[in-house]
Amino acid sequence: MKKKSLLASALTALALAAAPAAAQAVTTGSILRVSPTPMPTDMTSESPTDMTSESPTDMTSESPGAMTKPFGPGCSSLPTSGEGSPESMAKEPVATAASHIPQLSALAAAVKKAGLVDTLNSAKEITVFAPTNEAFSKIPKEMLAKVLSDKAQLTKILSYHVVEGKKTPEELTEATLSTLGGGTLTVKGSGEDYTVNDEAKVLCGNIQTANATVYLIDAVLLPAAGASPS
């Protein structure tokens, strides 16, 4: 009995000695099991914080700073659709397009009479300062009739209204332009207020055709002295 008692005491002592270590292992295991897995510290950098940079923030830079549509009080008289409208004229060569604008019927007739239809339609990148019917009406009838009957004189006057290059409004702020007739024109202005040779006012500008930019003006321009009708 004494031996059994000693054996039981020894076993009890061993159990008590092992208990703290087991308890510590269980506790540690528990802690390890419930402790959350640490989140990657760089996850925020993986979020697309730079998505805004992917958006086309420079879209406004694609919009042309230059004026792209017709401007001026005279533009309201242009047809809004069909022949003579800005959309239709953009597809046609300049002489053909001008013939479809009601207020340019006098100019269209003069261009045809001078035999310049094909010349203007086949020209590359030009600007036309186009006198309206009202502009032609300012010329005395006898003088106008004389000019229209003189093809050489008429050609010279009409060529004086044409310059090389499709000129934007920004290029006309203050410019001296060489005409197809050999003379020069001076244009100045800003916004929607432009004048040519200090005498003709732009009524509707920046009208686009297939090969030209057109500016409707309220006066017929005359070349330098000696070329004007007398």
Buried (B, 14 or more C-beta within 10 A) or exposed (E): EEEEEEEEEEEEEEEEEEEEEEEEEEEEEEEEEEEEEEEEEEEEEEEEEEEEEEEEEEEEEEEEEEBEEBBBEBBEBBBEEEBBBBEBBEEBBBBBBBBBBEBBBBBBBBBEBBEBBEBBBEBEEBBBBBBBBBBBEEBEEEEBEBBBEBEEBBBBBBBBBBBBBBBBBEBBEEBEBEBBBEBBBEBBBEEBEBBBBEEBBBBBBBBBBEBBBBBBBBBBBBBEEEBBBE
